[in-house]
Structures are given as C-alpha cells and as structure tokens.
Amino acid sequence: MDAFVDPEIECLRVAASLYGLRRKRDAAAGRKGLFGEPGWDILLDLYIAERRRTEVQVSSVCLDAGVPSTTILRWIARLERDGLIYRIADNADARRRYVRLTDQGREMMRTVLRAMASVGQD
C-alpha cells in the first residue's frame, strides 16, 4: 500500500527545493542572474511565501531575484497583466506594497509543481 502524500506539502517541498537549487547554482557560478528566469523566480518565491503564510514586499522580490530592480518591476507588471499576481498596499504604511499570487497564479503553480514532482515516476 502506498503512503498518502499531501499534494500541498509536496508542492511546497518541490518549490522550496527548486528555489534553493537556483540560489546555489547562482552562488556556485559566482554571477547572480546569469541563468535568469525572473518570472519563475518571482512565482516560486510567492508560492513558497503563501504556503508559509508570509508576505512578500515588492522590494524583497527585487533583492531575492539577483537581477536589476527594473527587470523585476517589468516582470511583476507582466505577471500582473497575465493575471498571475497582484500588488496590494500595506494598510499600516502606504509606502509599502506586497505582491501575492492570484487564484489563477496559485493554480498554475500547483499544476507545474505537481508535474515536476512526478518526473521519473512515470
């Protein structure tokens, strides 16, 4: 009998592993952003944050991605236009803005992460 695996926990595990591997690859190469997939990095970061119930500020996305802030801001705008993420102001500090996955973005990430988790199991 196969053990039950919670698909949400499995998606979080895959996302965290992928994110960690990307950071290690960048560190080993000694060049941040060399392998650049800013859209994917943003979506991974937001998926992990949501599952861990933390907020991600726009400025934090820019720092974590290791690419110029102008590039990240363009990607945030694109992902927003595509309906995958949205920005929301902080109620306590209007200067601070958060980025979150939309329902569509969350479902897309689950689909992609489940597909990636099943690699080699076919």
C-alpha positions in Angstrom: 0.0 0.0 0.0 1.3 3.4 -1.0 1.7 6.1 1.7 -0.5 9.1 1.5 1.3 12.2 0.4 -0.4 15.6 0.9 -0.2 17.3 -2.5 0.1 20.7 -1.0 3.0 19.7 1.2 4.6 18.0 -1.8 4.2 21.2 -3.9 5.8 23.3 -1.2 8.7 20.8 -0.9 9.3 20.9 -4.7 9.1 24.7 -4.8 11.5 25.2 -1.9 13.9 22.7 -3.4 13.8 24.4 -6.8 14.3 27.8 -5.2 17.2 26.6 -3.1 18.9 24.9 -6.0 18.6 28.0 -8.1 20.2 30.1 -5.4 23.0 27.5 -5.0 23.6 27.4 -8.8 23.9 31.2 -8.9 26.3 31.2 -5.9 28.4 28.4 -7.4 28.6 30.3 -10.8 29.6 33.4 -8.9 27.3 35.5 -11.1 23.8 36.4 -9.8 21.2 36.5 -12.5 23.3 34.7 -15.1 20.8 32.0 -15.7 17.9 34.4 -15.3 14.3 33.3 -15.2 12.9 36.2 -13.2 9.3 35.3 -13.8 9.8 31.8 -12.5 11.8 33.1 -9.5 9.0 35.5 -8.6 6.3 32.9 -8.9 8.3 30.4 -6.8 9.0 33.0 -4.2 5.4 34.0 -3.9 4.2 30.4 -3.8 6.6 29.5 -1.0 5.7 32.6 0.9 2.0 31.9 0.6 2.3 28.3 1.8 4.4 29.6 4.7 1.8 32.3 5.4 4.3 35.2 5.0 4.0 38.4 2.9 6.5 39.4 0.2 7.2 43.1 -0.4 7.9 44.3 -3.9 11.3 45.5 -2.7 12.1 42.0 -1.3 11.3 40.4 -4.6 13.8 42.7 -6.2 16.5 41.8 -3.8 16.0 38.0 -3.8 16.0 37.6 -7.6 19.5 38.9 -8.0 18.7 40.9 -11.1 18.3 44.7 -11.5 15.1 46.1 -9.9 14.0 47.5 -13.2 13.9 44.0 -14.7 12.0 42.7 -11.7 9.5 45.5 -11.9 8.9 44.8 -15.6 8.3 41.1 -14.7 6.0 42.0 -11.9 4.0 44.1 -14.3 3.9 41.3 -16.9 2.8 38.7 -14.4 0.1 41.1 -13.2 -1.1 41.7 -16.7 -1.2 37.9 -17.2 -3.4 37.6 -14.1 -0.9 35.5 -12.1 -0.1 38.0 -9.4 -1.4 41.3 -7.9 0.0 44.1 -5.8 -1.6 45.4 -2.6 -0.8 48.3 -0.4 0.0 47.8 3.3 -2.8 49.3 5.4 -0.3 50.5 8.1 2.2 52.0 5.7 1.1 53.3 2.3 4.7 53.3 1.0 4.9 49.5 1.4 3.4 47.2 -1.2 3.0 43.5 -1.2 2.9 41.0 -4.1 0.6 38.0 -4.0 -0.5 35.2 -6.2 -3.9 35.3 -7.7 -6.1 32.2 -7.7 -5.1 31.6 -11.3 -1.4 32.0 -10.4 -1.7 29.7 -7.5 -3.4 27.0 -9.5 -0.8 27.3 -12.3 2.0 26.9 -9.8 0.3 23.8 -8.3 -0.1 22.3 -11.8 3.6 23.0 -12.7 4.9 21.8 -9.3 2.9 18.6 -9.4 4.1 17.9 -12.9 7.7 18.5 -11.8 7.3 16.3 -8.7 6.1 13.4 -10.9 9.2 13.5 -13.1 10.8 10.0 -13.0 7.7 8.4 -11.5 6.1 7.6 -14.9 
